[in-house]
């Protein structure tokens, strides 16, 4: 990636050009805002509710 293309990407928080040292953010302030959003559960990664963490095993025909 060239330096000009890194600068063309806007900061996801404020929209200003990203600083290559802090990519994808333009400043430490915007980086801290993003971290705060993750820590306060404002951002979440969707998962299915029926997943209990145990892998489902196929039925065993030899088992009675």
mmJSON file of the N, C-alpha and C atoms, coordinates in Angstrom:
{"data_MODEL":{"atom_site":{
"group_PDB":["ATOM","ATOM","ATOM","ATOM","ATOM","ATOM","ATOM","ATOM","ATOM","ATOM","ATOM","ATOM","ATOM","ATOM","ATOM","ATOM","ATOM","ATOM","ATOM","ATOM","ATOM","ATOM","ATOM","ATOM","ATOM","ATOM","ATOM","ATOM","ATOM","ATOM","ATOM","ATOM","ATOM","ATOM","ATOM","ATOM","ATOM","ATOM","ATOM","ATOM","ATOM","ATOM","ATOM","ATOM","ATOM","ATOM","ATOM","ATOM","ATOM","ATOM","ATOM","ATOM","ATOM","ATOM","ATOM","ATOM","ATOM","ATOM","ATOM","ATOM","ATOM","ATOM","ATOM","ATOM","ATOM","ATOM","ATOM","ATOM","ATOM","ATOM","ATOM","ATOM","ATOM","ATOM","ATOM","ATOM","ATOM","ATOM","ATOM","ATOM","ATOM","ATOM","ATOM","ATOM","ATOM","ATOM","ATOM","ATOM","ATOM","ATOM","ATOM","ATOM","ATOM","ATOM","ATOM","ATOM","ATOM","ATOM","ATOM","ATOM","ATOM","ATOM","ATOM","ATOM","ATOM","ATOM","ATOM","ATOM","ATOM","ATOM","ATOM","ATOM","ATOM","ATOM","ATOM","ATOM","ATOM","ATOM","ATOM","ATOM","ATOM","ATOM","ATOM","ATOM","ATOM","ATOM","ATOM","ATOM","ATOM","ATOM","ATOM","ATOM","ATOM","ATOM","ATOM","ATOM","ATOM","ATOM","ATOM","ATOM","ATOM","ATOM","ATOM","ATOM","ATOM","ATOM","ATOM","ATOM","ATOM","ATOM","ATOM","ATOM","ATOM","ATOM","ATOM","ATOM","ATOM","ATOM","ATOM","ATOM","ATOM","ATOM","ATOM","ATOM","ATOM","ATOM","ATOM","ATOM","ATOM","ATOM","ATOM","ATOM","ATOM","ATOM","ATOM","ATOM","ATOM","ATOM","ATOM","ATOM","ATOM","ATOM","ATOM","ATOM","ATOM","ATOM","ATOM","ATOM","ATOM","ATOM","ATOM","ATOM"],
"id":[1,2,3,4,5,6,7,8,9,10,11,12,13,14,15,16,17,18,19,20,21,22,23,24,25,26,27,28,29,30,31,32,33,34,35,36,37,38,39,40,41,42,43,44,45,46,47,48,49,50,51,52,53,54,55,56,57,58,59,60,61,62,63,64,65,66,67,68,69,70,71,72,73,74,75,76,77,78,79,80,81,82,83,84,85,86,87,88,89,90,91,92,93,94,95,96,97,98,99,100,101,102,103,104,105,106,107,108,109,110,111,112,113,114,115,116,117,118,119,120,121,122,123,124,125,126,127,128,129,130,131,132,133,134,135,136,137,138,139,140,141,142,143,144,145,146,147,148,149,150,151,152,153,154,155,156,157,158,159,160,161,162,163,164,165,166,167,168,169,170,171,172,173,174,175,176,177,178,179,180,181,182,183,184,185,186,187,188,189,190,191,192],
"type_symbol":["N","C","C","N","C","C","N","C","C","N","C","C","N","C","C","N","C","C","N","C","C","N","C","C","N","C","C","N","C","C","N","C","C","N","C","C","N","C","C","N","C","C","N","C","C","N","C","C","N","C","C","N","C","C","N","C","C","N","C","C","N","C","C","N","C","C","N","C","C","N","C","C","N","C","C","N","C","C","N","C","C","N","C","C","N","C","C","N","C","C","N","C","C","N","C","C","N","C","C","N","C","C","N","C","C","N","C","C","N","C","C","N","C","C","N","C","C","N","C","C","N","C","C","N","C","C","N","C","C","N","C","C","N","C","C","N","C","C","N","C","C","N","C","C","N","C","C","N","C","C","N","C","C","N","C","C","N","C","C","N","C","C","N","C","C","N","C","C","N","C","C","N","C","C","N","C","C","N","C","C","N","C","C","N","C","C","N","C","C","N","C","C"],
"label_atom_id":["N","CA","C","N","CA","C","N","CA","C","N","CA","C","N","CA","C","N","CA","C","N","CA","C","N","CA","C","N","CA","C","N","CA","C","N","CA","C","N","CA","C","N","CA","C","N","CA","C","N","CA","C","N","CA","C","N","CA","C","N","CA","C","N","CA","C","N","CA","C","N","CA","C","N","CA","C","N","CA","C","N","CA","C","N","CA","C","N","CA","C","N","CA","C","N","CA","C","N","CA","C","N","CA","C","N","CA","C","N","CA","C","N","CA","C","N","CA","C","N","CA","C","N","CA","C","N","CA","C","N","CA","C","N","CA","C","N","CA","C","N","CA","C","N","CA","C","N","CA","C","N","CA","C","N","CA","C","N","CA","C","N","CA","C","N","CA","C","N","CA","C","N","CA","C","N","CA","C","N","CA","C","N","CA","C","N","CA","C","N","CA","C","N","CA","C","N","CA","C","N","CA","C","N","CA","C","N","CA","C","N","CA","C","N","CA","C","N","CA","C","N","CA","C"],
"label_alt_id":[null,null,null,null,null,null,null,null,null,null,null,null,null,null,null,null,null,null,null,null,null,null,null,null,null,null,null,null,null,null,null,null,null,null,null,null,null,null,null,null,null,null,null,null,null,null,null,null,null,null,null,null,null,null,null,null,null,null,null,null,null,null,null,null,null,null,null,null,null,null,null,null,null,null,null,null,null,null,null,null,null,null,null,null,null,null,null,null,null,null,null,null,null,null,null,null,null,null,null,null,null,null,null,null,null,null,null,null,null,null,null,null,null,null,null,null,null,null,null,null,null,null,null,null,null,null,null,null,null,null,null,null,null,null,null,null,null,null,null,null,null,null,null,null,null,null,null,null,null,null,null,null,null,null,null,null,null,null,null,null,null,null,null,null,null,null,null,null,null,null,null,null,null,null,null,null,null,null,null,null,null,null,null,null,null,null,null,null,null,null,null,null],
"label_comp_id":["UNK","UNK","UNK","UNK","UNK","UNK","UNK","UNK","UNK","UNK","UNK","UNK","UNK","UNK","UNK","UNK","UNK","UNK","UNK","UNK","UNK","UNK","UNK","UNK","UNK","UNK","UNK","UNK","UNK","UNK","UNK","UNK","UNK","UNK","UNK","UNK","UNK","UNK","UNK","UNK","UNK","UNK","UNK","UNK","UNK","UNK","UNK","UNK","UNK","UNK","UNK","UNK","UNK","UNK","UNK","UNK","UNK","UNK","UNK","UNK","UNK","UNK","UNK","UNK","UNK","UNK","UNK","UNK","UNK","UNK","UNK","UNK","UNK","UNK","UNK","UNK","UNK","UNK","UNK","UNK","UNK","UNK","UNK","UNK","UNK","UNK","UNK","UNK","UNK","UNK","UNK","UNK","UNK","UNK","UNK","UNK","UNK","UNK","UNK","UNK","UNK","UNK","UNK","UNK","UNK","UNK","UNK","UNK","UNK","UNK","UNK","UNK","UNK","UNK","UNK","UNK","UNK","UNK","UNK","UNK","UNK","UNK","UNK","UNK","UNK","UNK","UNK","UNK","UNK","UNK","UNK","UNK","UNK","UNK","UNK","UNK","UNK","UNK","UNK","UNK","UNK","UNK","UNK","UNK","UNK","UNK","UNK","UNK","UNK","UNK","UNK","UNK","UNK","UNK","UNK","UNK","UNK","UNK","UNK","UNK","UNK","UNK","UNK","UNK","UNK","UNK","UNK","UNK","UNK","UNK","UNK","UNK","UNK","UNK","UNK","UNK","UNK","UNK","UNK","UNK","UNK","UNK","UNK","UNK","UNK","UNK","UNK","UNK","UNK","UNK","UNK","UNK"],
"label_asym_id":["A","A","A","A","A","A","A","A","A","A","A","A","A","A","A","A","A","A","A","A","A","A","A","A","A","A","A","A","A","A","A","A","A","A","A","A","A","A","A","A","A","A","A","A","A","A","A","A","A","A","A","A","A","A","A","A","A","A","A","A","A","A","A","A","A","A","A","A","A","A","A","A","A","A","A","A","A","A","A","A","A","A","A","A","A","A","A","A","A","A","A","A","A","A","A","A","A","A","A","A","A","A","A","A","A","A","A","A","A","A","A","A","A","A","A","A","A","A","A","A","A","A","A","A","A","A","A","A","A","A","A","A","A","A","A","A","A","A","A","A","A","A","A","A","A","A","A","A","A","A","A","A","A","A","A","A","A","A","A","A","A","A","A","A","A","A","A","A","A","A","A","A","A","A","A","A","A","A","A","A","A","A","A","A","A","A","A","A","A","A","A","A"],
"label_entity_id":["1","1","1","1","1","1","1","1","1","1","1","1","1","1","1","1","1","1","1","1","1","1","1","1","1","1","1","1","1","1","1","1","1","1","1","1","1","1","1","1","1","1","1","1","1","1","1","1","1","1","1","1","1","1","1","1","1","1","1","1","1","1","1","1","1","1","1","1","1","1","1","1","1","1","1","1","1","1","1","1","1","1","1","1","1","1","1","1","1","1","1","1","1","1","1","1","1","1","1","1","1","1","1","1","1","1","1","1","1","1","1","1","1","1","1","1","1","1","1","1","1","1","1","1","1","1","1","1","1","1","1","1","1","1","1","1","1","1","1","1","1","1","1","1","1","1","1","1","1","1","1","1","1","1","1","1","1","1","1","1","1","1","1","1","1","1","1","1","1","1","1","1","1","1","1","1","1","1","1","1","1","1","1","1","1","1","1","1","1","1","1","1"],
"label_seq_id":[1,1,1,2,2,2,3,3,3,4,4,4,5,5,5,6,6,6,7,7,7,8,8,8,9,9,9,10,10,10,11,11,11,12,12,12,13,13,13,14,14,14,15,15,15,16,16,16,17,17,17,18,18,18,19,19,19,20,20,20,21,21,21,22,22,22,23,23,23,24,24,24,25,25,25,26,26,26,27,27,27,28,28,28,29,29,29,30,30,30,31,31,31,32,32,32,33,33,33,34,34,34,35,35,35,36,36,36,37,37,37,38,38,38,39,39,39,40,40,40,41,41,41,42,42,42,43,43,43,44,44,44,45,45,45,46,46,46,47,47,47,48,48,48,49,49,49,50,50,50,51,51,51,52,52,52,53,53,53,54,54,54,55,55,55,56,56,56,57,57,57,58,58,58,59,59,59,60,60,60,61,61,61,62,62,62,63,63,63,64,64,64],
"pdbx_PDB_ins_code":[null,null,null,null,null,null,null,null,null,null,null,null,null,null,null,null,null,null,null,null,null,null,null,null,null,null,null,null,null,null,null,null,null,null,null,null,null,null,null,null,null,null,null,null,null,null,null,null,null,null,null,null,null,null,null,null,null,null,null,null,null,null,null,null,null,null,null,null,null,null,null,null,null,null,null,null,null,null,null,null,null,null,null,null,null,null,null,null,null,null,null,null,null,null,null,null,null,null,null,null,null,null,null,null,null,null,null,null,null,null,null,null,null,null,null,null,null,null,null,null,null,null,null,null,null,null,null,null,null,null,null,null,null,null,null,null,null,null,null,null,null,null,null,null,null,null,null,null,null,null,null,null,null,null,null,null,null,null,null,null,null,null,null,null,null,null,null,null,null,null,null,null,null,null,null,null,null,null,null,null,null,null,null,null,null,null,null,null,null,null,null,null],
"Cartn_x":[0.853,0.0,0.901,0.61,1.414,0.952,1.793,1.481,0.252,0.081,-1.073,-2.371,-2.354,-3.592,-3.966,-2.98,-3.275,-3.908,-3.508,-4.055,-5.447,-5.788,-7.087,-8.206,-7.874,-8.876,-9.323,-10.627,-11.082,-11.124,-10.949,-11.059,-12.503,-12.729,-14.084,-14.866,-14.194,-14.859,-15.274,-14.329,-14.631,-14.608,-14.037,-14.028,-12.809,-11.927,-10.706,-9.759,-8.777,-7.805,-7.06,-6.856,-6.186,-4.699,-4.14,-2.708,-2.086,-1.082,-0.487,0.025,0.458,0.944,-0.188,-1.407,-2.547,-3.657,-3.351,-4.336,-5.242,-6.522,-7.303,-7.76,-7.234,-7.688,-6.808,-7.335,-6.577,-5.812,-6.224,-5.595,-5.771,-5.014,-5.174,-6.56,-7.1,-8.429,-9.469,-9.458,-10.415,-10.184,-8.927,-8.611,-9.191,-9.063,-9.609,-11.133,-11.763,-13.226,-13.684,-13.003,-13.355,-13.183,-12.071,-11.841,-12.942,-13.32,-14.388,-15.708,-15.98,-17.212,-17.203,-16.05,-15.952,-16.115,-15.466,-15.502,-16.868,-17.665,-18.991,-20.085,-19.677,-20.606,-21.46,-20.987,-21.704,-21.519,-20.352,-20.1,-20.212,-20.864,-20.954,-20.756,-20.282,-20.141,-21.31,-22.173,-23.357,-22.999,-23.729,-23.599,-24.994,-25.103,-26.412,-26.67,-27.91,-28.268,-28.364,-28.58,-28.751,-27.421,-26.311,-25.001,-24.614,-24.491,-24.134,-22.645,-21.862,-20.434,-19.993,-20.911,-20.594,-20.839,-19.888,-20.132,-21.19,-22.056,-23.097,-22.523,-22.653,-22.122,-23.199,-22.813,-23.802,-24.249,-25.447,-25.918,-25.01,-24.818,-23.963,-24.884,-24.926,-25.837,-25.448,-24.201,-23.782,-24.152,-24.562,-24.894,-26.347,-26.64,-28.046,-28.488],
"Cartn_y":[-1.169,0.0,1.234,2.174,3.373,4.37,5.328,6.332,7.144,7.45,8.239,7.466,6.149,5.385,5.228,5.175,5.086,6.383,7.502,8.782,8.997,8.316,8.505,7.818,6.875,6.16,7.061,7.316,8.2,7.477,8.245,7.739,7.284,6.075,5.578,6.344,7.123,7.877,9.267,10.021,11.424,11.727,10.831,11.047,11.772,12.252,12.905,11.864,12.278,11.318,10.591,9.302,8.483,8.796,8.716,8.869,7.483,7.355,6.034,5.349,6.119,5.53,4.976,5.493,5.107,4.452,4.067,3.532,2.498,2.551,3.355,4.695,5.092,6.328,7.506,8.718,9.93,10.436,10.01,10.495,9.475,9.675,8.814,8.997,10.203,10.478,9.587,9.525,8.685,7.201,6.814,5.435,5.108,6.04,5.843,5.806,6.612,6.599,5.232,4.689,3.377,2.292,2.333,1.36,1.457,2.664,2.852,2.276,2.374,1.795,0.278,-0.351,-1.802,-2.205,-1.483,-1.845,-1.623,-0.712,-0.444,-1.242,-2.224,-3.09,-2.336,-1.181,-0.47,-1.176,-1.788,-2.637,-4.08,-4.916,-6.336,-7.169,-8.368,-9.32,-10.283,-10.341,-11.194,-12.679,-13.389,-14.836,-15.419,-16.717,-17.343,-17.65,-17.475,-17.689,-19.156,-20.025,-21.439,-22.174,-21.509,-22.131,-22.147,-23.333,-23.449,-23.709,-23.635,-23.83,-25.268,-26.201,-27.612,-27.971,-28.608,-29.027,-30.132,-30.062,-31.075,-32.28,-33.452,-34.67,-35.356,-35.973,-36.709,-37.957,-38.461,-39.659,-40.854,-41.688,-42.863,-44.081,-44.73,-45.854,-47.09,-47.186,-48.34,-48.196,-47.027,-46.756,-47.076,-47.732,-48.082,-47.351],
"Cartn_z":[0.0,0.0,0.0,-0.847,-0.917,0.121,0.396,1.407,1.022,-0.255,-0.68,-0.531,-0.772,-0.624,0.841,1.75,3.181,3.67,3.105,3.513,2.931,1.865,1.228,2.012,2.884,3.67,4.817,4.929,6.012,7.36,8.4,9.766,9.988,10.538,10.729,11.806,12.632,13.69,13.227,12.641,12.302,10.807,9.992,8.551,8.012,8.884,8.398,7.819,7.021,6.471,7.595,7.423,8.438,8.502,9.698,9.922,9.719,8.861,8.61,9.881,10.88,12.13,12.981,12.813,13.65,12.846,11.621,10.709,11.356,11.253,10.322,10.889,12.046,12.691,12.334,12.587,12.283,13.501,14.695,15.917,17.04,18.116,19.284,19.893,19.797,20.332,19.658,18.333,17.612,17.916,18.079,18.451,19.824,20.78,22.122,22.118,21.287,21.167,20.681,19.676,19.145,20.214,20.948,22.017,23.071,23.443,24.422,23.952,22.664,22.121,22.219,21.966,22.112,23.575,24.473,25.886,26.527,25.975,26.533,25.825,25.015,24.277,23.265,22.827,21.77,20.434,20.262,19.108,19.59,18.818,19.161,17.907,18.095,17.005,17.122,16.11,16.216,16.284,17.129,17.24,17.327,17.138,17.269,18.738,19.169,20.569,20.933,19.949,20.261,20.412,20.248,20.387,21.861,22.446,23.858,24.073,23.015,23.116,22.911,22.952,22.742,21.279,20.632,19.253,19.21,18.233,18.098,17.369,17.992,17.401,16.583,15.465,14.672,15.435,15.15,15.834,15.532,16.533,16.387,16.241,15.058,14.843,15.672,16.12,16.927,18.389,18.775,20.165,20.444,21.547,21.9,23.094],
"occupancy":[1.0,1.0,1.0,1.0,1.0,1.0,1.0,1.0,1.0,1.0,1.0,1.0,1.0,1.0,1.0,1.0,1.0,1.0,1.0,1.0,1.0,1.0,1.0,1.0,1.0,1.0,1.0,1.0,1.0,1.0,1.0,1.0,1.0,1.0,1.0,1.0,1.0,1.0,1.0,1.0,1.0,1.0,1.0,1.0,1.0,1.0,1.0,1.0,1.0,1.0,1.0,1.0,1.0,1.0,1.0,1.0,1.0,1.0,1.0,1.0,1.0,1.0,1.0,1.0,1.0,1.0,1.0,1.0,1.0,1.0,1.0,1.0,1.0,1.0,1.0,1.0,1.0,1.0,1.0,1.0,1.0,1.0,1.0,1.0,1.0,1.0,1.0,1.0,1.0,1.0,1.0,1.0,1.0,1.0,1.0,1.0,1.0,1.0,1.0,1.0,1.0,1.0,1.0,1.0,1.0,1.0,1.0,1.0,1.0,1.0,1.0,1.0,1.0,1.0,1.0,1.0,1.0,1.0,1.0,1.0,1.0,1.0,1.0,1.0,1.0,1.0,1.0,1.0,1.0,1.0,1.0,1.0,1.0,1.0,1.0,1.0,1.0,1.0,1.0,1.0,1.0,1.0,1.0,1.0,1.0,1.0,1.0,1.0,1.0,1.0,1.0,1.0,1.0,1.0,1.0,1.0,1.0,1.0,1.0,1.0,1.0,1.0,1.0,1.0,1.0,1.0,1.0,1.0,1.0,1.0,1.0,1.0,1.0,1.0,1.0,1.0,1.0,1.0,1.0,1.0,1.0,1.0,1.0,1.0,1.0,1.0,1.0,1.0,1.0,1.0,1.0,1.0],
"B_iso_or_equiv":[0.0,0.0,0.0,0.0,0.0,0.0,0.0,0.0,0.0,0.0,0.0,0.0,0.0,0.0,0.0,0.0,0.0,0.0,0.0,0.0,0.0,0.0,0.0,0.0,0.0,0.0,0.0,0.0,0.0,0.0,0.0,0.0,0.0,0.0,0.0,0.0,0.0,0.0,0.0,0.0,0.0,0.0,0.0,0.0,0.0,0.0,0.0,0.0,0.0,0.0,0.0,0.0,0.0,0.0,0.0,0.0,0.0,0.0,0.0,0.0,0.0,0.0,0.0,0.0,0.0,0.0,0.0,0.0,0.0,0.0,0.0,0.0,0.0,0.0,0.0,0.0,0.0,0.0,0.0,0.0,0.0,0.0,0.0,0.0,0.0,0.0,0.0,0.0,0.0,0.0,0.0,0.0,0.0,0.0,0.0,0.0,0.0,0.0,0.0,0.0,0.0,0.0,0.0,0.0,0.0,0.0,0.0,0.0,0.0,0.0,0.0,0.0,0.0,0.0,0.0,0.0,0.0,0.0,0.0,0.0,0.0,0.0,0.0,0.0,0.0,0.0,0.0,0.0,0.0,0.0,0.0,0.0,0.0,0.0,0.0,0.0,0.0,0.0,0.0,0.0,0.0,0.0,0.0,0.0,0.0,0.0,0.0,0.0,0.0,0.0,0.0,0.0,0.0,0.0,0.0,0.0,0.0,0.0,0.0,0.0,0.0,0.0,0.0,0.0,0.0,0.0,0.0,0.0,0.0,0.0,0.0,0.0,0.0,0.0,0.0,0.0,0.0,0.0,0.0,0.0,0.0,0.0,0.0,0.0,0.0,0.0,0.0,0.0,0.0,0.0,0.0,0.0],
"pdbx_formal_charge":[null,null,null,null,null,null,null,null,null,null,null,null,null,null,null,null,null,null,null,null,null,null,null,null,null,null,null,null,null,null,null,null,null,null,null,null,null,null,null,null,null,null,null,null,null,null,null,null,null,null,null,null,null,null,null,null,null,null,null,null,null,null,null,null,null,null,null,null,null,null,null,null,null,null,null,null,null,null,null,null,null,null,null,null,null,null,null,null,null,null,null,null,null,null,null,null,null,null,null,null,null,null,null,null,null,null,null,null,null,null,null,null,null,null,null,null,null,null,null,null,null,null,null,null,null,null,null,null,null,null,null,null,null,null,null,null,null,null,null,null,null,null,null,null,null,null,null,null,null,null,null,null,null,null,null,null,null,null,null,null,null,null,null,null,null,null,null,null,null,null,null,null,null,null,null,null,null,null,null,null,null,null,null,null,null,null,null,null,null,null,null,null],
"auth_seq_id":[1,1,1,2,2,2,3,3,3,4,4,4,5,5,5,6,6,6,7,7,7,8,8,8,9,9,9,10,10,10,11,11,11,12,12,12,13,13,13,14,14,14,15,15,15,16,16,16,17,17,17,18,18,18,19,19,19,20,20,20,21,21,21,22,22,22,23,23,23,24,24,24,25,25,25,26,26,26,27,27,27,28,28,28,29,29,29,30,30,30,31,31,31,32,32,32,33,33,33,34,34,34,35,35,35,36,36,36,37,37,37,38,38,38,39,39,39,40,40,40,41,41,41,42,42,42,43,43,43,44,44,44,45,45,45,46,46,46,47,47,47,48,48,48,49,49,49,50,50,50,51,51,51,52,52,52,53,53,53,54,54,54,55,55,55,56,56,56,57,57,57,58,58,58,59,59,59,60,60,60,61,61,61,62,62,62,63,63,63,64,64,64],
"auth_comp_id":["UNK","UNK","UNK","UNK","UNK","UNK","UNK","UNK","UNK","UNK","UNK","UNK","UNK","UNK","UNK","UNK","UNK","UNK","UNK","UNK","UNK","UNK","UNK","UNK","UNK","UNK","UNK","UNK","UNK","UNK","UNK","UNK","UNK","UNK","UNK","UNK","UNK","UNK","UNK","UNK","UNK","UNK","UNK","UNK","UNK","UNK","UNK","UNK","UNK","UNK","UNK","UNK","UNK","UNK","UNK","UNK","UNK","UNK","UNK","UNK","UNK","UNK","UNK","UNK","UNK","UNK","UNK","UNK","UNK","UNK","UNK","UNK","UNK","UNK","UNK","UNK","UNK","UNK","UNK","UNK","UNK","UNK","UNK","UNK","UNK","UNK","UNK","UNK","UNK","UNK","UNK","UNK","UNK","UNK","UNK","UNK","UNK","UNK","UNK","UNK","UNK","UNK","UNK","UNK","UNK","UNK","UNK","UNK","UNK","UNK","UNK","UNK","UNK","UNK","UNK","UNK","UNK","UNK","UNK","UNK","UNK","UNK","UNK","UNK","UNK","UNK","UNK","UNK","UNK","UNK","UNK","UNK","UNK","UNK","UNK","UNK","UNK","UNK","UNK","UNK","UNK","UNK","UNK","UNK","UNK","UNK","UNK","UNK","UNK","UNK","UNK","UNK","UNK","UNK","UNK","UNK","UNK","UNK","UNK","UNK","UNK","UNK","UNK","UNK","UNK","UNK","UNK","UNK","UNK","UNK","UNK","UNK","UNK","UNK","UNK","UNK","UNK","UNK","UNK","UNK","UNK","UNK","UNK","UNK","UNK","UNK","UNK","UNK","UNK","UNK","UNK","UNK"],
"auth_asym_id":["A","A","A","A","A","A","A","A","A","A","A","A","A","A","A","A","A","A","A","A","A","A","A","A","A","A","A","A","A","A","A","A","A","A","A","A","A","A","A","A","A","A","A","A","A","A","A","A","A","A","A","A","A","A","A","A","A","A","A","A","A","A","A","A","A","A","A","A","A","A","A","A","A","A","A","A","A","A","A","A","A","A","A","A","A","A","A","A","A","A","A","A","A","A","A","A","A","A","A","A","A","A","A","A","A","A","A","A","A","A","A","A","A","A","A","A","A","A","A","A","A","A","A","A","A","A","A","A","A","A","A","A","A","A","A","A","A","A","A","A","A","A","A","A","A","A","A","A","A","A","A","A","A","A","A","A","A","A","A","A","A","A","A","A","A","A","A","A","A","A","A","A","A","A","A","A","A","A","A","A","A","A","A","A","A","A","A","A","A","A","A","A"],
"auth_atom_id":["N","CA","C","N","CA","C","N","CA","C","N","CA","C","N","CA","C","N","CA","C","N","CA","C","N","CA","C","N","CA","C","N","CA","C","N","CA","C","N","CA","C","N","CA","C","N","CA","C","N","CA","C","N","CA","C","N","CA","C","N","CA","C","N","CA","C","N","CA","C","N","CA","C","N","CA","C","N","CA","C","N","CA","C","N","CA","C","N","CA","C","N","CA","C","N","CA","C","N","CA","C","N","CA","C","N","CA","C","N","CA","C","N","CA","C","N","CA","C","N","CA","C","N","CA","C","N","CA","C","N","CA","C","N","CA","C","N","CA","C","N","CA","C","N","CA","C","N","CA","C","N","CA","C","N","CA","C","N","CA","C","N","CA","C","N","CA","C","N","CA","C","N","CA","C","N","CA","C","N","CA","C","N","CA","C","N","CA","C","N","CA","C","N","CA","C","N","CA","C","N","CA","C","N","CA","C","N","CA","C","N","CA","C","N","CA","C","N","CA","C","N","CA","C"],
"pdbx_PDB_model_num":[1,1,1,1,1,1,1,1,1,1,1,1,1,1,1,1,1,1,1,1,1,1,1,1,1,1,1,1,1,1,1,1,1,1,1,1,1,1,1,1,1,1,1,1,1,1,1,1,1,1,1,1,1,1,1,1,1,1,1,1,1,1,1,1,1,1,1,1,1,1,1,1,1,1,1,1,1,1,1,1,1,1,1,1,1,1,1,1,1,1,1,1,1,1,1,1,1,1,1,1,1,1,1,1,1,1,1,1,1,1,1,1,1,1,1,1,1,1,1,1,1,1,1,1,1,1,1,1,1,1,1,1,1,1,1,1,1,1,1,1,1,1,1,1,1,1,1,1,1,1,1,1,1,1,1,1,1,1,1,1,1,1,1,1,1,1,1,1,1,1,1,1,1,1,1,1,1,1,1,1,1,1,1,1,1,1,1,1,1,1,1,1]
}}}
